Amino acid sequence: MTIKTQCLLIVFFFFATTVFGQTDPPPMAMPTDSNVILVDKIIEVTKHEEYFIDYCTKKVKKYSIENNWSPERTNLILESIKFKYYNSTIYNSYAFYSIDQLKSLLDALTLINKDSKNHMTMVLTNSMMQSNLDLFVEGVIQGRYVTSK
């Protein structure tokens, strides 16, 4: 065997094992059933759904003005903003917290948001949640979530 043939066989073997060795990514982490109840309460106490809708609405309206959308198109896109398409990101963010940590977090957020005199509610987010929110808004603007036309 020549050196070229040997090199080709080694390269082919390397690529073949790499391609066959790949698997699908793991499923998104989700909290346990008992933790889902606490995450739901955190979402409620922080009014995260309201924050989500307000954030998306402002971004869509700004984009619609900048791009001279018709009122009909703007309304169609605004109607496609649904929290159910995004909330798995929140559950995923809290998936690795223990039940005690979630209870403590819920207690703290309940205390902070209890007397919101200025109508400001503390909403917790992280870089992954914000990145997914921005990606969601991009998808909404592109019409990916429109279910009727």
Backbone torsions as a table, in degrees:
resi	resn	phi	psi	omega
1	MET	NA	140.0	179.5
2	THR	-83.5	167.3	-179.7
3	ILE	-66.5	-37.4	178.2
4	LYS	-62.0	-42.8	180.0
5	THR	-64.7	-42.4	179.2
6	GLN	-63.3	-42.9	178.7
7	CYS	-63.8	-43.0	178.4
8	LEU	-61.2	-41.7	178.6
9	LEU	-64.2	-40.4	179.4
10	ILE	-65.8	-45.9	178.8
11	VAL	-62.3	-45.8	178.7
12	PHE	-59.6	-44.8	-179.9
13	PHE	-62.3	-42.5	180.0
14	PHE	-61.6	-48.6	-179.5
15	PHE	-67.6	-37.1	-179.9
16	ALA	-64.5	-42.0	179.9
17	THR	-71.9	-31.4	178.3
18	THR	-68.9	-44.6	-178.9
19	VAL	-66.3	-45.0	-178.0
20	PHE	-75.3	-18.4	-178.1
21	GLY	-84.6	-8.2	-178.0
22	GLN	-80.8	143.5	177.9
23	THR	-128.5	170.5	176.6
24	ASP	-67.1	152.9	176.7
25	PRO	-66.9	155.8	178.7
26	PRO	-67.2	156.9	178.2
27	PRO	-66.6	159.5	179.6
28	MET	-61.9	136.3	178.0
29	ALA	-69.6	136.5	178.2
30	MET	-130.3	148.5	179.3
31	PRO	-69.7	161.6	176.5
32	THR	-66.3	165.0	-178.4
33	ASP	-57.0	-41.1	-179.9
34	SER	-68.4	-32.5	178.5
35	ASN	-75.8	-27.4	178.1
36	VAL	-59.9	-39.0	179.3
37	ILE	-61.4	-42.0	178.9
38	LEU	-68.8	-40.5	177.9
39	VAL	-63.3	-40.6	176.2
40	ASP	-58.6	-41.1	178.9
41	LYS	-68.1	-37.1	176.7
42	ILE	-63.3	-43.4	178.3
43	ILE	-60.5	-40.7	-179.4
44	GLU	-68.4	-47.2	-177.7
45	VAL	-64.2	-37.4	-178.8
46	THR	-87.0	-5.1	-176.2
47	LYS	53.1	43.2	-176.5
48	HIS	-62.2	-35.3	179.1
49	GLU	-64.6	-41.1	177.4
50	GLU	-63.5	-43.2	177.4
51	TYR	-58.2	-46.6	-179.7
52	PHE	-58.3	-50.6	-177.7
53	ILE	-64.7	-42.6	179.5
54	ASP	-63.2	-44.7	179.9
55	TYR	-61.0	-50.4	-179.5
56	CYS	-62.4	-43.1	-178.5
57	THR	-61.4	-45.7	179.4
58	LYS	-61.9	-42.8	-179.7
59	LYS	-65.1	-43.1	-179.5
60	VAL	-65.6	-45.4	-179.5
61	LYS	-62.7	-41.5	177.8
62	LYS	-61.4	-45.9	179.8
63	TYR	-64.3	-40.0	-178.4
64	SER	-65.2	-37.7	177.6
65	ILE	-68.2	-45.2	-179.1
66	GLU	-63.1	-27.9	-176.3
67	ASN	-110.7	14.8	175.3
68	ASN	52.2	48.1	176.5
69	TRP	-71.3	153.3	173.0
70	SER	-75.0	156.9	176.1
71	PRO	-58.5	-34.2	-179.9
72	GLU	-64.4	-47.0	179.5
73	ARG	-63.8	-42.7	179.5
74	THR	-59.3	-47.2	-179.7
75	ASN	-64.2	-39.9	178.4
76	LEU	-60.2	-44.4	179.9
77	ILE	-69.0	-42.5	179.2
78	LEU	-61.2	-36.6	179.1
79	GLU	-68.3	-17.6	-179.3
80	SER	-85.3	-3.3	178.9
81	ILE	-77.1	107.0	-178.6
82	LYS	-129.7	127.1	-178.7
83	PHE	-60.0	-32.1	-177.1
84	LYS	-61.7	-22.7	178.9
85	TYR	-80.7	-12.0	-175.6
86	TYR	-117.2	-25.9	-168.1
87	ASN	-62.4	-18.6	176.5
88	SER	-63.2	-26.6	175.8
89	THR	-63.5	-40.2	179.6
90	ILE	-67.3	-45.7	178.7
91	TYR	-60.9	-40.7	178.2
92	ASN	-62.1	-38.4	-179.3
93	SER	-65.1	-32.6	-178.4
94	TYR	-97.0	4.7	-173.7
95	ALA	-64.3	-25.4	-173.4
96	PHE	-100.5	6.9	178.0
97	TYR	-90.9	146.1	177.0
98	SER	-76.7	166.5	179.1
99	ILE	-62.8	-36.8	178.8
100	ASP	-67.0	-40.2	178.0
101	GLN	-64.0	-42.3	179.2
102	LEU	-65.6	-38.3	177.7
103	LYS	-63.7	-43.0	178.7
104	SER	-64.1	-41.9	178.6
105	LEU	-63.5	-44.7	178.2
106	LEU	-61.2	-44.4	179.0
107	ASP	-60.2	-44.8	-178.9
108	ALA	-64.9	-45.4	-179.5
109	LEU	-66.9	-35.9	176.8
110	THR	-63.2	-44.2	179.1
111	LEU	-63.6	-45.1	-178.4
112	ILE	-66.2	-41.4	-175.3
113	ASN	-90.2	-2.1	-175.9
114	LYS	-60.3	-48.2	-176.9
115	ASP	-116.8	59.9	180.0
116	SER	-79.1	87.5	-175.9
117	LYS	-67.7	-30.4	-177.8
118	ASN	-97.6	16.2	177.4
119	HIS	61.8	20.2	176.0
120	MET	-97.8	129.2	-179.3
121	THR	-113.6	136.5	177.3
122	MET	-75.3	119.6	177.2
123	VAL	-116.9	128.2	177.3
124	LEU	-90.3	137.4	175.9
125	THR	-146.1	166.9	175.7
126	ASN	-139.0	178.2	-174.5
127	SER	-62.8	-36.1	179.0
128	MET	-67.4	-43.1	179.2
129	MET	-63.9	-42.9	-179.1
130	GLN	-67.0	-41.3	178.1
131	SER	-61.7	-45.0	178.3
132	ASN	-65.6	-34.7	177.5
133	LEU	-65.3	-44.4	178.2
134	ASP	-64.6	-39.0	176.1
135	LEU	-65.1	-37.9	177.3
136	PHE	-62.5	-45.6	179.9
137	VAL	-60.5	-41.6	176.8
138	GLU	-58.5	-43.9	178.7
139	GLY	-64.3	-39.3	178.0
140	VAL	-63.2	-46.3	-179.3
141	ILE	-61.2	-35.9	179.2
142	GLN	-77.5	-5.9	176.9
143	GLY	85.5	15.8	-178.3
144	ARG	-66.6	-22.1	-176.0
145	TYR	-105.5	4.2	177.7
146	VAL	-70.3	125.6	-178.0
147	THR	-104.6	-15.5	176.1
148	SER	-141.9	145.3	-178.4
149	LYS	-125.7	NA	NA
